[in-house]
Amino acid sequence: MFDYPLRRGFADANDYSYTVPMDFIIRDVVTGDMNEILTLNEAVVPAVNSIPIEDMHWFAKNAAYFRVAVADVRLAAFLIGLRPGVAYKSLNYRWFCNNYTDFGYIDRIAVAEHARRHGLATRMYDDFKTSLEGEVSIMTCEVNLHPPNDGSMRFHERYGFSQVGSQLTEGGRKEVALMAKTL
């Protein structure tokens, strides 16, 4: 099977975990999380793109940040963050690579239905932001404009993101707002 090194030099998966309301624990991804992560990812399409399990394993090996939130061993959320210099072909990630020298890019976040409206997305973003402290001054992401994801746009604006660009993807079937937040 797969064995992923822990990110950011922590001795074990609990070194950087903390408890959030409703007993959610944020920790690094482990191999045994992958099927649940893929199921959650697919449950929130089109807010995020559908991807195969092999891509989730690629993220686990290559992402600067891949953490999950769990409660009573039940997956509640995950967030994947990248830094520049990764061989990732996403048009949105490439846009940020072409326009910024360094950044923390949120590729995707998904929160399970049972865990929504408890501040968990904000906690995951805060955790990612903490992982970037002292290294970069900008956090980036994209939000769908077409098809619209109004809830995500409101969340990102409340969190302090501003639109810095937009682009069409998927042959013009999708338009995204490219967002950035100064840390």
Secondary structure, DSSP 8 states (H G I E B T S, - for coil): ------GGG-SSTTTT--EEGGGEEEEE--GGGHHHHHHHHHHTTTTS----HHHHHHHHHH-SEEEEEEETTEEEEEEEEE-TT-----HHHHHHHHH-SS-EEEEEEEE-GGGTTSSHHHHHHHHHHHHHTTT-SEEEEEEEEETT-HHHHHHHHHHT-EEEEEEEEGGGTEEEEEEEEE-
